[in-house]
Amino acid sequence: MNENRLQQELQRLYGSQGSSNAAPPRAAVLELARPADWGALGAVWRGVQSDLGLPAPAIAVNGRDGFQLWFALADEGLAEEASALLQALCRVYLPELKPATRLRLAAPSLDTTAPALPPQLAAPGQWSAFVAPDLAPVFSEEPWLDTEPGPDAQAEVLGRLSCISRQQLAEALVQLGGATGSEAAAQPASPRPSTPVNLETRDAKESEPRRFLLRVMNDESVAMALRIEAAKALLAAPSQP
């Protein structure tokens, strides 16, 4: 297992190697919990990309009761803008939910209550972990892994992501009507309806075991417990060269 690779990806995206519970300096987190609801948070994940043109945030299960979206910022010093982004996303995509109930928002700051970077042991036998988009739906009932996720698999998930630039963040805030200071928009902009995102894995070089696990995981006729076990096996498996 290559833990250095995972640390490098965490440093590249969030400015932290995940070795402590300190808030990463370039991460903004939107969490939906009690209960976990990927249907609702998935709409945010899709809208961020299709409506706002932002890089996809990382998806994580928090190891207890919910899902998280981890936004990677290219620069430090964007706490105000990141906070405005999270609030605007909740207002536009999750209007029926309010922070401090099922939503948790964490912008980069010295706030020690911010979530710790996955993977972490959140409860006995329950690990937080980054998950690929096509694995997220099967964790709605149990948003955790019961064994420590493999660092190579975690690095593989993060390796496909990129950071949000200062300019991209400013443009998204204007479009959402949540810009700060002189960038504030006169009228809130209504995002275009989200375009469905194809979440199927397309890698033609996947091994037969991986294809089998994906088939099990995506087969709604299979018992949910078996689909969850298939998803966990995919996350724990070493990445393909």
Phi and psi restraints in degrees (value plus and minus 20) as a CYANA .aco file:
   2 ASN   PHI    -126.8   -86.8
   2 ASN   PSI      66.5   106.5
   3 GLU   PHI     -87.9   -47.9
   3 GLU   PSI     -49.2    -9.2
   4 ASN   PHI     -80.9   -40.9
   4 ASN   PSI     -57.3   -17.3
   5 ARG   PHI     -83.7   -43.7
   5 ARG   PSI     -62.7   -22.7
   6 LEU   PHI     -83.5   -43.5
   6 LEU   PSI     -63.8   -23.8
   7 GLN   PHI     -80.7   -40.7
   7 GLN   PSI     -58.7   -18.7
   8 GLN   PHI     -83.9   -43.9
   8 GLN   PSI     -60.3   -20.3
   9 GLU   PHI     -88.6   -48.6
   9 GLU   PSI     -60.8   -20.8
  10 LEU   PHI     -83.2   -43.2
  10 LEU   PSI     -58.8   -18.8
  11 GLN   PHI     -87.8   -47.8
  11 GLN   PSI     -62.6   -22.6
  12 ARG   PHI     -81.9   -41.9
  12 ARG   PSI     -62.7   -22.7
  13 LEU   PHI    -105.7   -65.7
  13 LEU   PSI     -62.6   -22.6
  14 TYR   PHI    -139.9   -99.9
  14 TYR   PSI     -22.5    17.5
  15 GLY   PHI      54.3    94.3
  15 GLY   PSI       1.2    41.2
  16 SER   PHI    -167.9  -127.9
  16 SER   PSI     127.9   167.9
  17 GLN   PHI    -115.2   -75.2
  17 GLN   PSI     -13.7    26.3
  18 GLY   PHI      51.7    91.7
  18 GLY   PSI      -0.3    39.7
  19 SER   PHI    -107.7   -67.7
  19 SER   PSI     -23.9    16.1
  20 SER   PHI    -164.6  -124.6
  20 SER   PSI     155.6   195.6
  21 ASN   PHI    -110.2   -70.2
  21 ASN   PSI     -13.5    26.5
  22 ALA   PHI     -86.4   -46.4
  22 ALA   PSI     126.5   166.5
  23 ALA   PHI     -85.7   -45.7
  23 ALA   PSI     108.6   148.6
  24 PRO   PHI     -82.0   -42.0
  24 PRO   PSI     119.7   159.7
  25 PRO   PHI     -93.7   -53.7
  25 PRO   PSI     -35.3     4.7
  26 ARG   PHI    -147.8  -107.8
  26 ARG   PSI      17.4    57.4
  27 ALA   PHI    -146.3  -106.3
  27 ALA   PSI     118.5   158.5
  28 ALA   PHI    -143.4  -103.4
  28 ALA   PSI     115.4   155.4
  29 VAL   PHI    -145.1  -105.1
  29 VAL   PSI     112.2   152.2
  30 LEU   PHI    -137.0   -97.0
  30 LEU   PSI      97.7   137.7
  31 GLU   PHI    -137.2   -97.2
  31 GLU   PSI     116.5   156.5
  32 LEU   PHI    -142.8  -102.8
  32 LEU   PSI     100.5   140.5
  33 ALA   PHI    -163.9  -123.9
  33 ALA   PSI     156.4   196.4
  34 ARG   PHI      34.0    74.0
  34 ARG   PSI      41.1    81.1
  35 PRO   PHI    -116.7   -76.7
  35 PRO   PSI     154.5   194.5
  36 ALA   PHI     -86.5   -46.5
  36 ALA   PSI     117.8   157.8
  37 ASP   PHI    -164.4  -124.4
  37 ASP   PSI      70.9   110.9
  38 TRP   PHI     -91.0   -51.0
  38 TRP   PSI     -46.6    -6.6
  39 GLY   PHI     -77.3   -37.3
  39 GLY   PSI     -63.8   -23.8
  40 ALA   PHI     -95.3   -55.3
  40 ALA   PSI     -67.6   -27.6
  41 LEU   PHI     -92.4   -52.4
  41 LEU   PSI     -48.5    -8.5
  42 GLY   PHI     -82.1   -42.1
  42 GLY   PSI     -52.2   -12.2
  43 ALA   PHI     -83.8   -43.8
  43 ALA   PSI     -56.2   -16.2
  44 VAL   PHI     -86.8   -46.8
  44 VAL   PSI     -66.5   -26.5
  45 TRP   PHI     -77.9   -37.9
  45 TRP   PSI     -63.3   -23.3
  46 ARG   PHI     -89.8   -49.8
  46 ARG   PSI     -62.6   -22.6
  47 GLY   PHI     -84.4   -44.4
  47 GLY   PSI     -57.0   -17.0
  48 VAL   PHI     -74.8   -34.8
  48 VAL   PSI     -57.8   -17.8
  49 GLN   PHI    -106.7   -66.7
  49 GLN   PSI     -73.2   -33.2
  50 SER   PHI     -97.3   -57.3
  50 SER   PSI     -53.1   -13.1
  51 ASP   PHI    -110.4   -70.4
  51 ASP   PSI     -58.0   -18.0
  52 LEU   PHI    -127.0   -87.0
  52 LEU   PSI     -32.3     7.7
  53 GLY   PHI      49.2    89.2
  53 GLY   PSI       4.1    44.1
  54 LEU   PHI    -110.1   -70.1
  54 LEU   PSI     135.7   175.7
  55 PRO   PHI     -80.4   -40.4
  55 PRO   PSI     129.5   169.5
  56 ALA   PHI     -84.6   -44.6
  56 ALA   PSI     114.0   154.0
  57 PRO   PHI     -95.9   -55.9
  57 PRO   PSI     137.6   177.6
  58 ALA   PHI     -91.6   -51.6
  58 ALA   PSI     125.8   165.8
  59 ILE   PHI    -123.9   -83.9
  59 ILE   PSI     115.4   155.4
  60 ALA   PHI    -159.2  -119.2
  60 ALA   PSI     129.8   169.8
  61 VAL   PHI    -114.8   -74.8
  61 VAL   PSI     118.2   158.2
  62 ASN   PHI    -104.7   -64.7
  62 ASN   PSI     -20.8    19.2
  63 GLY   PHI      66.2   106.2
  63 GLY   PSI     -21.8    18.2
  64 ARG   PHI    -153.0  -113.0
  64 ARG   PSI     -86.0   -46.0
  65 ASP   PHI    -169.2  -129.2
  65 ASP   PSI      -6.1    33.9
  66 GLY   PHI    -183.2  -143.2
  66 GLY   PSI     158.2   198.2
  67 PHE   PHI    -127.3   -87.3
  67 PHE   PSI     135.5   175.5
  68 GLN   PHI    -152.1  -112.1
  68 GLN   PSI     127.6   167.6
  69 LEU   PHI    -131.8   -91.8
  69 LEU   PSI     102.9   142.9
  70 TRP   PHI    -124.6   -84.6
  70 TRP   PSI      90.5   130.5
  71 PHE   PHI    -111.8   -71.8
  71 PHE   PSI     108.5   148.5
  72 ALA   PHI    -118.2   -78.2
  72 ALA   PSI     105.1   145.1
  73 LEU   PHI    -122.1   -82.1
  73 LEU   PSI     118.2   158.2
  74 ALA   PHI     -91.5   -51.5
  74 ALA   PSI     -46.6    -6.6
  75 ASP   PHI    -148.1  -108.1
  75 ASP   PSI     135.4   175.4
  76 GLU   PHI    -102.3   -62.3
  76 GLU   PSI     151.5   191.5
  77 GLY   PHI      58.5    98.5
  77 GLY   PSI       2.5    42.5
  78 LEU   PHI    -135.0   -95.0
  78 LEU   PSI       9.6    49.6
  79 ALA   PHI     -80.6   -40.6
  79 ALA   PSI     -65.5   -25.5
  80 GLU   PHI     -83.9   -43.9
  80 GLU   PSI     -65.4   -25.4
  81 GLU   PHI     -86.2   -46.2
  81 GLU   PSI     -61.6   -21.6
  82 ALA   PHI     -84.4   -44.4
  82 ALA   PSI     -61.0   -21.0
  83 SER   PHI     -82.2   -42.2
  83 SER   PSI     -61.6   -21.6
  84 ALA   PHI     -83.4   -43.4
  84 ALA   PSI     -58.4   -18.4
  85 LEU   PHI     -82.4   -42.4
  85 LEU   PSI     -68.4   -28.4
  86 LEU   PHI     -81.3   -41.3
  86 LEU   PSI     -63.0   -23.0
  87 GLN   PHI     -85.2   -45.2
  87 GLN   PSI     -60.3   -20.3
  88 ALA   PHI     -86.8   -46.8
  88 ALA   PSI     -59.1   -19.1
  89 LEU   PHI     -82.6   -42.6
  89 LEU   PSI     -60.7   -20.7
  90 CYS   PHI     -85.1   -45.1
  90 CYS   PSI     -61.0   -21.0
  91 ARG   PHI     -84.7   -44.7
  91 ARG   PSI     -59.8   -19.8
  92 VAL   PHI    -103.5   -63.5
  92 VAL   PSI     -63.8   -23.8
  93 TYR   PHI    -121.2   -81.2
  93 TYR   PSI     -41.4    -1.4
  94 LEU   PHI    -149.6  -109.6
  94 LEU   PSI      34.1    74.1
  95 PRO   PHI     -84.3   -44.3
  95 PRO   PSI     -43.1    -3.1
  96 GLU   PHI    -103.4   -63.4
  96 GLU   PSI     -28.7    11.3
  97 LEU   PHI    -129.7   -89.7
  97 LEU   PSI     128.0   168.0
  98 LYS   PHI    -142.0  -102.0
  98 LYS   PSI     121.6   161.6
  99 PRO   PHI     -74.6   -34.6
  99 PRO   PSI     133.1   173.1
 100 ALA   PHI      58.4    98.4
 100 ALA   PSI     -21.7    18.3
 101 THR   PHI    -125.9   -85.9
 101 THR   PSI    -105.5   -65.5
 102 ARG   PHI    -124.0   -84.0
 102 ARG   PSI     -28.0    12.0
 103 LEU   PHI    -123.3   -83.3
 103 LEU   PSI     122.5   162.5
 104 ARG   PHI    -151.8  -111.8
 104 ARG   PSI     105.1   145.1
 105 LEU   PHI    -136.0   -96.0
 105 LEU   PSI     115.4   155.4
 106 ALA   PHI    -160.1  -120.1
 106 ALA   PSI      93.1   133.1
 107 ALA   PHI    -119.1   -79.1
 107 ALA   PSI     140.2   180.2
 108 PRO   PHI     -82.4   -42.4
 108 PRO   PSI     103.9   143.9
 109 SER   PHI    -188.2  -148.2
 109 SER   PSI    -188.9  -148.9
 110 LEU   PHI    -111.5   -71.5
 110 LEU   PSI      -6.2    33.8
 111 ASP   PHI     -86.3   -46.3
 111 ASP   PSI      91.7   131.7
 112 THR   PHI     -97.3   -57.3
 112 THR   PSI     -25.3    14.7
 113 THR   PHI    -108.6   -68.6
 113 THR   PSI     -21.0    19.0
 114 ALA   PHI     -83.6   -43.6
 114 ALA   PSI     129.4   169.4
 115 PRO   PHI     -80.0   -40.0
 115 PRO   PSI     127.3   167.3
 116 ALA   PHI     -99.1   -59.1
 116 ALA   PSI     126.0   166.0
 117 LEU   PHI     -81.1   -41.1
 117 LEU   PSI     110.8   150.8
 118 PRO   PHI     -85.0   -45.0
 118 PRO   PSI     137.9   177.9
 119 PRO   PHI    -103.1   -63.1
 119 PRO   PSI     121.3   161.3
 120 GLN   PHI    -161.6  -121.6
 120 GLN   PSI     129.9   169.9
 121 LEU   PHI    -101.0   -61.0
 121 LEU   PSI      84.3   124.3
 122 ALA   PHI    -106.9   -66.9
 122 ALA   PSI     -49.3    -9.3
 123 ALA   PHI    -177.9  -137.9
 123 ALA   PSI     143.5   183.5
 124 PRO   PHI     -73.4   -33.4
 124 PRO   PSI     100.3   140.3
 125 GLY   PHI      52.6    92.6
 125 GLY   PSI      -4.7    35.3
 126 GLN   PHI    -153.3  -113.3
 126 GLN   PSI      92.8   132.8
 127 TRP   PHI    -127.8   -87.8
 127 TRP   PSI     118.3   158.3
 128 SER   PHI     -97.6   -57.6
 128 SER   PSI     135.0   175.0
 129 ALA   PHI    -185.0  -145.0
 129 ALA   PSI     129.6   169.6
 130 PHE   PHI     -96.8   -56.8
 130 PHE   PSI     119.8   159.8
 131 VAL   PHI    -149.8  -109.8
 131 VAL   PSI     131.1   171.1
 132 ALA   PHI     -93.7   -53.7
 132 ALA   PSI     133.1   173.1
 133 PRO   PHI     -74.8   -34.8
 133 PRO   PSI     -58.1   -18.1
 134 ASP   PHI     -95.5   -55.5
 134 ASP   PSI     -30.0    10.0
 135 LEU   PHI    -115.4   -75.4
 135 LEU   PSI     -41.3    -1.3
 136 ALA   PHI     -75.6   -35.6
 136 ALA   PSI     -65.5   -25.5
 137 PRO   PHI     -78.9   -38.9
 137 PRO   PSI     -48.8    -8.8
 138 VAL   PHI     -99.2   -59.2
 138 VAL   PSI     -24.5    15.5
 139 PHE   PHI    -118.8   -78.8
 139 PHE   PSI      -9.5    30.5
 140 SER   PHI     -83.5   -43.5
 140 SER   PSI     -54.3   -14.3
 141 GLU   PHI    -103.9   -63.9
 141 GLU   PSI     -55.1   -15.1
 142 GLU   PHI    -153.1  -113.1
 142 GLU   PSI      68.4   108.4
 143 PRO   PHI    -100.1   -60.1
 143 PRO   PSI      41.3    81.3
 144 TRP   PHI    -182.9  -142.9
 144 TRP   PSI     146.2   186.2
 145 LEU   PHI    -126.5   -86.5
 145 LEU   PSI     121.5   161.5
 146 ASP   PHI    -109.2   -69.2
 146 ASP   PSI     -21.7    18.3
 147 THR   PHI    -153.8  -113.8
 147 THR   PSI     138.8   178.8
 148 GLU   PHI     -82.0   -42.0
 148 GLU   PSI     108.1   148.1
 149 PRO   PHI     -88.9   -48.9
 149 PRO   PSI     126.5   166.5
 150 GLY   PHI     -87.3   -47.3
 150 GLY   PSI     113.3   153.3
 151 PRO   PHI     -81.4   -41.4
 151 PRO   PSI     -53.8   -13.8
 152 ASP   PHI     -84.5   -44.5
 152 ASP   PSI     -62.6   -22.6
 153 ALA   PHI     -85.3   -45.3
 153 ALA   PSI     -59.0   -19.0
 154 GLN   PHI     -85.4   -45.4
 154 GLN   PSI     -62.3   -22.3
 155 ALA   PHI     -83.8   -43.8
 155 ALA   PSI     -55.4   -15.4
 156 GLU   PHI     -83.7   -43.7
 156 GLU   PSI     -61.7   -21.7
 157 VAL   PHI     -82.7   -42.7
 157 VAL   PSI     -65.6   -25.6
 158 LEU   PHI     -93.7   -53.7
 158 LEU   PSI     -47.4    -7.4
 159 GLY   PHI     -84.5   -44.5
 159 GLY   PSI     -37.4     2.6
 160 ARG   PHI    -108.1   -68.1
 160 ARG   PSI     -23.9    16.1
 161 LEU   PHI    -121.5   -81.5
 161 LEU   PSI     141.7   181.7
 162 SER   PHI    -156.8  -116.8
 162 SER   PSI     148.2   188.2
 163 CYS   PHI    -107.9   -67.9
 163 CYS   PSI     135.4   175.4
 164 ILE   PHI    -106.3   -66.3
 164 ILE   PSI     103.6   143.6
 165 SER   PHI     -96.5   -56.5
 165 SER   PSI     142.9   182.9
 166 ARG   PHI     -78.4   -38.4
 166 ARG   PSI     -61.0   -21.0
 167 GLN   PHI     -86.9   -46.9
 167 GLN   PSI     -63.7   -23.7
 168 GLN   PHI     -80.2   -40.2
 168 GLN   PSI     -61.0   -21.0
 169 LEU   PHI     -84.1   -44.1
 169 LEU   PSI     -63.5   -23.5
 170 ALA   PHI     -82.9   -42.9
 170 ALA   PSI     -63.4   -23.4
 171 GLU   PHI     -86.5   -46.5
 171 GLU   PSI     -57.8   -17.8
 172 ALA   PHI     -85.2   -45.2
 172 ALA   PSI     -59.2   -19.2
 173 LEU   PHI     -85.1   -45.1
 173 LEU   PSI     -60.0   -20.0
 174 VAL   PHI     -82.1   -42.1
 174 VAL   PSI     -64.6   -24.6
 175 GLN   PHI     -84.2   -44.2
 175 GLN   PSI     -55.8   -15.8
 176 LEU   PHI    -101.8   -61.8
 176 LEU   PSI     -29.8    10.2
 177 GLY   PHI      53.8    93.8
 177 GLY   PSI       3.1    43.1
 178 GLY   PHI    -139.9   -99.9
 178 GLY   PSI       1.4    41.4
 179 ALA   PHI     -86.3   -46.3
 179 ALA   PSI     133.5   173.5
 180 THR   PHI    -123.3   -83.3
 180 THR   PSI     134.6   174.6
 181 GLY   PHI      38.8    78.8
 181 GLY   PSI    -154.9  -114.9
 182 SER   PHI     -90.5   -50.5
 182 SER   PSI     -30.9     9.1
 183 GLU   PHI    -109.1   -69.1
 183 GLU   PSI     -20.2    19.8
 184 ALA   PHI     -80.1   -40.1
 184 ALA   PSI     116.5   156.5
 185 ALA   PHI    -105.6   -65.6
 185 ALA   PSI     127.7   167.7
 186 ALA   PHI     -86.7   -46.7
 186 ALA   PSI     -60.0   -20.0
 187 GLN   PHI    -150.3  -110.3
 187 GLN   PSI     119.5   159.5
 188 PRO   PHI     -80.8   -40.8
 188 PRO   PSI     117.9   157.9
 189 ALA   PHI    -110.6   -70.6
 189 ALA   PSI     119.6   159.6
 190 SER   PHI    -114.8   -74.8
 190 SER   PSI      95.9   135.9
 191 PRO   PHI     -79.2   -39.2
 191 PRO   PSI     130.2   170.2
 192 ARG   PHI     -85.7   -45.7
 192 ARG   PSI     132.8   172.8
 193 PRO   PHI     -75.4   -35.4
 193 PRO   PSI     118.3   158.3
 194 SER   PHI     -84.8   -44.8
 194 SER   PSI     117.5   157.5
 195 THR   PHI    -106.5   -66.5
 195 THR   PSI     109.6   149.6
 196 PRO   PHI     -75.1   -35.1
 196 PRO   PSI     116.9   156.9
 197 VAL   PHI    -121.2   -81.2
 197 VAL   PSI     110.8   150.8
 198 ASN   PHI     -95.3   -55.3
 198 ASN   PSI      94.6   134.6
 199 LEU   PHI    -116.9   -76.9
 199 LEU   PSI     -12.7    27.3
 200 GLU   PHI     -92.9   -52.9
 200 GLU   PSI     124.7   164.7
 201 THR   PHI     -96.3   -56.3
 201 THR   PSI     112.9   152.9
 202 ARG   PHI    -135.4   -95.4
 202 ARG   PSI     -16.2    23.8
 203 ASP   PHI     -87.4   -47.4
 203 ASP   PSI      91.5   131.5
 204 ALA   PHI     -89.1   -49.1
 204 ALA   PSI     -35.6     4.4
 205 LYS   PHI    -113.6   -73.6
 205 LYS   PSI     -13.4    26.6
 206 GLU   PHI     -80.8   -40.8
 206 GLU   PSI     126.6   166.6
 207 SER   PHI     -95.8   -55.8
 207 SER   PSI     142.4   182.4
 208 GLU   PHI     -79.9   -39.9
 208 GLU   PSI     -63.2   -23.2
 209 PRO   PHI     -79.4   -39.4
 209 PRO   PSI     -59.6   -19.6
 210 ARG   PHI     -86.0   -46.0
 210 ARG   PSI     -62.0   -22.0
 211 ARG   PHI     -82.6   -42.6
 211 ARG   PSI     -59.2   -19.2
 212 PHE   PHI     -82.2   -42.2
 212 PHE   PSI     -66.4   -26.4
 213 LEU   PHI     -82.6   -42.6
 213 LEU   PSI     -59.3   -19.3
 214 LEU   PHI     -84.1   -44.1
 214 LEU   PSI     -60.3   -20.3
 215 ARG   PHI     -82.8   -42.8
 215 ARG   PSI     -63.7   -23.7
 216 VAL   PHI     -82.5   -42.5
 216 VAL   PSI     -65.9   -25.9
 217 MET   PHI     -82.4   -42.4
 217 MET   PSI     -56.5   -16.5
 218 ASN   PHI    -112.1   -72.1
 218 ASN   PSI     -23.1    16.9
 219 ASP   PHI    -107.6   -67.6
 219 ASP   PSI      86.9   126.9
 220 GLU   PHI     -88.6   -48.6
 220 GLU   PSI     -33.7     6.3
 221 SER   PHI    -100.4   -60.4
 221 SER   PSI     -33.5     6.5
 222 VAL   PHI    -102.6   -62.6
 222 VAL   PSI     124.8   164.8
 223 ALA   PHI     -76.2   -36.2
 223 ALA   PSI     120.1   160.1
 224 MET   PHI     -77.5   -37.5
 224 MET   PSI     -57.2   -17.2
 225 ALA   PHI     -79.7   -39.7
 225 ALA   PSI     -59.7   -19.7
 226 LEU   PHI     -91.3   -51.3
 226 LEU   PSI     -56.6   -16.6
 227 ARG   PHI     -84.3   -44.3
 227 ARG   PSI     -59.2   -19.2
 228 ILE   PHI     -85.1   -45.1
 228 ILE   PSI     -62.7   -22.7
 229 GLU   PHI     -82.6   -42.6
 229 GLU   PSI     -57.4   -17.4
 230 ALA   PHI     -84.6   -44.6
 230 ALA   PSI     -61.5   -21.5
 231 ALA   PHI     -83.4   -43.4
 231 ALA   PSI     -61.7   -21.7
 232 LYS   PHI     -84.1   -44.1
 232 LYS   PSI     -59.7   -19.7
 233 ALA   PHI     -83.6   -43.6
 233 ALA   PSI     -58.2   -18.2
 234 LEU   PHI     -83.4   -43.4
 234 LEU   PSI     -60.3   -20.3
 235 LEU   PHI     -91.6   -51.6
 235 LEU   PSI     -50.0   -10.0
 236 ALA   PHI    -105.0   -65.0
 236 ALA   PSI     -36.1     3.9
 237 ALA   PHI     -94.2   -54.2
 237 ALA   PSI     127.1   167.1
 238 PRO   PHI     -84.8   -44.8
 238 PRO   PSI     127.7   167.7
 239 SER   PHI     -90.3   -50.3
 239 SER   PSI     134.5   174.5
 240 GLN   PHI     -97.8   -57.8
 240 GLN   PSI     124.5   164.5
